[in-house]
Amino acid sequence: MNPTQRIVEILEKVPFSLLLLLYLGYLGFGYYQFMNDDGSPLHLKQMEVTAAREEVRKLEKRVKEVNDFMQSLAAKKQQLRELAQELEDTKATLSDNLNVSDFINTISTESARSGIKFIHLNPSGSNKYEYYESQDFFFDSSGVFFQYLAFLDRLASLQKIIRISKLKITPTGAPDSPFVKLNATMTISVYRYIGTKADELGKGDASADAPNAPKSPGAGAVAPISPAPPPNAASMPQKSGVTR
């Protein structure tokens, strides 16, 4: 009897239910390995899916960061253009040159139009700061109170930044006169802008995005009539109204 026949005889003696139980146990073991074994194809595919999802999540995060950066960059460009335009507007009231004789003629003309007697106006010194330079003038004059109000109002309408300080008023006329004559001395400061490399910032973007953007003219003003400390060297002098 050959071995094959011997095996067939042994299997014929084993109950069919036992053979079926063994076969089902074999299938169950294989299914268990397929579902739980780290090296099973199912587990490997699950790892690939998890890695792909993590990669997609990272890519979505990077896309969001890029979008946020682009939005922030656009806002920064707009802010830079606005600052460049503000600088140009400020430079319109703060010239980069100062003609002393022209300024003296301007003060002489405005005082005459206001009715003030022009005595003398002499340069009294200058101060240089980081972005601008101030030139002081000592002004001596005589007139009445409402003429000085008109004079200061006319200075406020000039296209320049002008500061009045060290104002001293002395009555010189009779106290019972309808209009008391006054003698007034004051320091008039005018400013000249000093160009820096910062002037070029934003001009490239502004010219590329809005080459014909209109520029609004600035307006000069006279500072309040009161002794004031020297202007901050880190900032440009600002326009202000006249206190009457």
Secondary structure, DSSP 8 states (H G I E B T S, - for coil): --HHHHHHHHHHHS-HHHHHHHHHHHHHHHHHHHHH-TTSHHHHHHHHHHHHHHHHHHHHHHHHHHHHHHHHHHHHHHHHHHHHHHHHHHHHHS-S---HHHHHHHHHHHHHHHT-EEEEEEEEEEEE-SSEEEEEEEEEEEE-HHHHHHHHHHHHTSSSEEEEEEEEEEE-S-TTSSS--EEEEEEEEEEEE---GGGGTTHHHHHHH-TT--------EE--SS------TTS---------
